[in-house]
């Protein structure tokens, strides 16, 4: 009668890694550096959750930028399958971003207030990674670049994002190359709703000739809906944790977040739903 064998992972490793830097896994994901980046400034236990959640969000912003950059380039090259694949991968990162608010949603005002003053004027509003995503979505505002005057490389990257076509710009350019009457929309200004753009999407959804472009519209809506969910969760978490106090970075707090949550991303795709 045979005996079942249980395989065990390798507990000794070949050479080639960095001496004294731990296992290959630790070296690959840079665990030592990663776990050295959390430095609470108070004795409040909830502060560590606040720091870790913020850092996780920043990493996910970078991942989302990576996927949207791939999608934007694929749209530019008329490679719709590759663009859709990247956008759909990005929605999984967006889902985690939305759910990450759960880590902060139950923080009481007393817990938050016990360390809020210790980070001074620091605010998520100042996140360059988040602002880059906003620019890619078409929510452009050149005035915000002033925050990065002391960070020339960061400012230059954001200036490039401001000048470059966004994700939606490239989607509309693809529609134009398929024969739809779409005006040039790429600019350094915030995207404004356009009846011409709405008419083009209306044709995509109603005319068989353009049926192959409908998955693009629906996938862009998947992205847009998750942006709204993230903004709404941000609003509700702040409302629960700090109420209507002004934001630490000088914003109006809830008023600014509420206005942001009410702004549709890719507005023409939402507007035509009334007629379909």
C-alpha positions as CSV (number, residue, x, y, z in Angstrom):
1,X,0.0,0.0,0.0
2,X,1.5,3.3,-1.1
3,X,2.0,6.3,1.2
4,X,1.0,9.8,0.4
5,X,3.9,12.1,0.3
6,X,3.6,15.7,1.4
7,X,5.8,18.1,-0.4
8,X,7.5,20.8,1.6
9,X,8.7,24.1,0.2
10,X,12.4,24.6,-0.3
11,X,14.0,25.9,2.9
12,X,17.4,26.5,1.5
13,X,18.1,28.9,-1.4
14,X,20.8,29.1,-4.0
15,X,23.2,31.9,-4.4
16,X,22.5,35.0,-6.4
17,X,20.5,37.0,-4.0
18,X,21.7,39.8,-1.8
19,X,23.6,38.6,1.2
20,X,21.9,39.4,4.5
21,X,18.7,40.5,2.8
22,X,16.5,37.6,3.7
23,X,14.6,35.1,1.6
24,X,14.2,35.5,-2.2
25,X,10.6,36.6,-1.5
26,X,11.7,39.3,0.9
27,X,14.2,40.5,-1.7
28,X,11.8,40.5,-4.6
29,X,9.0,42.5,-2.8
30,X,11.5,44.5,-0.8
31,X,9.9,43.6,2.5
32,X,12.5,45.2,4.7
33,X,11.9,48.6,3.1
34,X,8.1,48.1,2.9
35,X,7.7,47.3,6.6
36,X,9.9,50.2,7.6
37,X,7.6,52.9,6.1
38,X,5.0,53.2,8.8
39,X,5.8,55.7,11.5
40,X,2.8,56.7,13.7
41,X,3.3,60.0,15.5
42,X,1.0,59.3,18.4
43,X,0.1,56.4,20.7
44,X,-3.4,56.1,19.2
45,X,-3.7,52.5,17.8
46,X,-6.0,53.7,14.9
47,X,-3.2,55.9,13.5
48,X,-1.4,52.8,12.1
49,X,-4.5,51.8,10.2
50,X,-4.8,55.3,8.8
51,X,-1.1,55.3,7.6
52,X,-1.3,51.7,6.1
53,X,-4.6,52.4,4.3
54,X,-3.2,55.6,2.9
55,X,-0.1,53.9,1.6
56,X,-2.1,51.0,0.1
57,X,-4.2,53.5,-1.7
58,X,-1.1,55.2,-3.1
59,X,0.2,51.9,-4.4
60,X,-3.1,51.1,-6.0
61,X,-3.2,54.6,-7.6
62,X,0.2,53.7,-9.3
63,X,-1.2,50.3,-10.4
64,X,-4.3,52.0,-11.9
65,X,-2.1,54.5,-13.7
66,X,-0.1,51.6,-15.1
67,X,-3.3,49.9,-16.5
68,X,-4.8,53.1,-17.8
69,X,-1.6,54.0,-19.6
70,X,-1.6,50.7,-21.3
71,X,-5.3,51.1,-22.2
72,X,-4.7,54.6,-23.5
73,X,-1.8,53.5,-25.8
74,X,-3.8,50.5,-27.0
75,X,-6.7,52.8,-28.0
76,X,-4.2,55.0,-29.8
77,X,-3.1,52.0,-31.8
78,X,-6.7,50.8,-32.5
79,X,-6.1,47.7,-30.4
80,X,-9.5,47.5,-28.8
81,X,-9.1,44.0,-27.2
82,X,-5.9,45.1,-25.4
83,X,-7.5,48.3,-24.3
84,X,-10.5,46.5,-22.8
85,X,-8.3,44.0,-21.1
86,X,-6.3,46.7,-19.4
87,X,-9.4,48.7,-18.4
88,X,-10.9,45.5,-16.9
89,X,-7.8,44.7,-15.0
90,X,-7.9,48.2,-13.7
91,X,-11.5,47.8,-12.4
92,X,-10.2,45.1,-10.0
93,X,-7.8,47.7,-8.5
94,X,-10.6,50.1,-8.3
95,X,-12.7,47.6,-6.4
96,X,-10.0,47.3,-3.8
97,X,-9.7,51.0,-3.6
98,X,-13.4,51.4,-2.9
99,X,-13.3,48.6,-0.2
100,X,-10.2,50.1,1.4
101,X,-12.4,52.7,2.9
102,X,-13.7,50.0,5.2
103,X,-10.4,50.2,7.1
104,X,-11.1,53.8,8.1
105,X,-14.9,54.0,8.1
106,X,-15.3,53.1,11.7
107,X,-12.6,55.4,13.1
108,X,-14.3,57.6,15.7
109,X,-13.9,61.3,15.8
110,X,-12.0,61.0,19.1
111,X,-9.5,58.5,17.6
112,X,-8.9,60.7,14.5
113,X,-8.6,63.9,16.5
114,X,-6.0,62.3,18.7
115,X,-3.5,62.4,15.9
116,X,-4.9,64.7,13.3
117,X,-3.0,67.7,14.4
118,X,0.3,65.8,14.2
119,X,0.3,65.6,10.3
120,X,-0.4,69.4,10.0
121,X,-1.5,70.4,6.5
122,X,-0.9,67.0,5.0
123,X,-4.0,65.9,3.0
124,X,-4.8,63.2,0.4
125,X,-5.7,66.2,-1.8
126,X,-2.0,66.7,-2.3
127,X,-1.4,63.2,-3.7
128,X,0.4,63.5,-7.1
129,X,-0.5,59.9,-8.0
130,X,-4.2,60.6,-7.4
131,X,-4.0,63.9,-9.4
132,X,-2.4,62.1,-12.3
133,X,-5.4,59.8,-12.4
134,X,-7.8,62.7,-12.3
135,X,-6.0,64.3,-15.3
136,X,-6.2,61.0,-17.2
137,X,-10.0,61.0,-16.5
138,X,-10.3,64.5,-18.0
139,X,-10.6,66.3,-14.6
140,X,-7.8,68.7,-15.5
141,X,-6.9,71.8,-13.5
142,X,-3.6,73.5,-14.2
143,X,-3.8,75.6,-11.0
144,X,-3.2,72.5,-8.9
145,X,0.3,72.1,-10.2
146,X,1.4,75.0,-7.9
147,X,1.4,72.5,-5.0
148,X,4.4,70.8,-6.6
149,X,6.7,73.8,-7.2
150,X,9.3,72.3,-4.8
151,X,9.1,68.9,-6.6
152,X,10.3,69.6,-10.2
153,X,10.2,66.0,-11.4
154,X,6.7,65.4,-10.0
155,X,5.5,68.8,-11.5
156,X,6.9,67.9,-14.9
157,X,5.1,64.6,-14.9
158,X,1.8,66.2,-14.1
159,X,2.4,68.9,-16.7
160,X,2.8,66.2,-19.3
161,X,-0.4,64.5,-18.1
162,X,-2.2,67.9,-18.3
163,X,-1.1,68.4,-21.9
164,X,-1.6,64.8,-23.1
165,X,-4.8,63.3,-24.3
166,X,-6.6,61.5,-21.5
167,X,-8.2,58.1,-21.5
168,X,-11.5,59.4,-22.7
169,X,-9.8,61.6,-25.4
170,X,-8.2,58.5,-26.9
171,X,-11.5,56.6,-26.8
172,X,-13.2,59.4,-28.7
173,X,-10.4,59.6,-31.2
174,X,-10.9,55.9,-31.9
175,X,-14.6,56.6,-32.5
176,X,-13.7,59.3,-34.9
177,X,-11.4,56.9,-36.8
178,X,-14.4,54.5,-37.1
179,X,-16.3,57.2,-39.0
180,X,-18.2,58.9,-36.2
181,X,-18.5,62.6,-36.1
182,X,-16.6,63.4,-32.9
183,X,-14.9,66.8,-32.4
184,X,-11.4,67.0,-31.2
185,X,-11.6,67.1,-27.4
186,X,-8.0,66.7,-26.1
187,X,-6.9,69.8,-24.3
188,X,-5.3,71.0,-21.1
189,X,-8.8,72.0,-19.8
190,X,-11.4,70.0,-18.0
191,X,-13.6,67.9,-20.2
192,X,-17.0,69.6,-20.8
193,X,-20.1,67.6,-21.9
194,X,-20.7,67.9,-25.6
195,X,-23.8,67.1,-27.5
196,X,-21.7,66.0,-30.5
197,X,-19.9,63.4,-28.4
198,X,-23.3,62.3,-26.9
199,X,-24.6,61.9,-30.5
200,X,-21.6,59.8,-31.4
201,X,-22.1,57.4,-28.5
202,X,-25.8,57.3,-29.2
203,X,-25.0,56.0,-32.7
204,X,-22.7,53.4,-31.2
205,X,-25.5,52.1,-29.0
206,X,-28.3,52.2,-31.7
207,X,-26.7,51.5,-35.1
208,X,-25.6,47.9,-35.9
209,X,-22.6,49.3,-37.9
210,X,-21.0,50.4,-34.7
211,X,-22.0,47.6,-32.4
212,X,-18.3,46.5,-32.1
213,X,-17.6,49.7,-30.1
214,X,-20.3,49.1,-27.5
215,X,-18.0,47.0,-25.2
216,X,-15.8,50.1,-25.1
217,X,-18.6,52.3,-23.9
218,X,-19.7,49.7,-21.3
219,X,-16.2,49.2,-20.0
220,X,-15.6,52.9,-19.7
221,X,-18.8,53.1,-17.7
222,X,-17.5,50.3,-15.4
223,X,-14.5,52.6,-14.8
224,X,-16.6,55.7,-14.3
225,X,-19.0,54.0,-11.9
226,X,-16.1,52.8,-9.7
227,X,-14.7,56.3,-9.6
228,X,-18.0,57.6,-8.3
229,X,-18.2,54.8,-5.7
230,X,-14.7,55.7,-4.5
231,X,-15.7,59.4,-4.2
232,X,-18.9,58.5,-2.4
233,X,-17.1,56.2,0.1
234,X,-14.5,59.0,0.7
235,X,-17.4,61.4,1.4
236,X,-19.2,59.0,3.8
237,X,-16.0,58.1,5.6
238,X,-15.0,61.7,6.2
239,X,-18.5,62.6,7.2
240,X,-18.5,59.9,9.9
241,X,-15.0,60.5,11.1
242,X,-14.7,64.3,11.2
243,X,-18.1,65.7,10.2
244,X,-18.1,69.1,8.5
245,X,-14.8,70.4,9.7
246,X,-12.5,72.0,7.1
247,X,-10.0,69.6,5.4
248,X,-6.5,69.5,6.8
249,X,-5.1,70.7,3.4
250,X,-7.4,73.8,3.5
251,X,-10.3,72.4,1.4
252,X,-13.9,72.9,2.5
253,X,-14.1,69.3,3.5
254,X,-17.5,67.7,3.0
255,X,-18.6,70.4,0.6
256,X,-15.7,69.8,-1.7
257,X,-16.1,66.0,-1.5
258,X,-19.8,66.2,-2.1
259,X,-19.3,68.3,-5.2
260,X,-16.7,65.8,-6.5
261,X,-19.0,62.8,-5.9
262,X,-21.7,64.5,-7.9
263,X,-19.6,65.0,-11.0
264,X,-20.0,62.2,-13.6
265,X,-16.9,60.8,-15.3
266,X,-17.3,60.4,-19.1
267,X,-20.6,62.4,-18.8
268,X,-22.0,61.7,-22.3
269,X,-22.1,58.0,-21.7
270,X,-24.4,58.6,-18.7
271,X,-26.5,61.3,-20.5
272,X,-27.6,59.0,-23.4
273,X,-28.9,56.3,-21.0
274,X,-32.2,58.3,-20.8
275,X,-32.8,57.6,-24.5
276,X,-31.7,54.0,-24.9
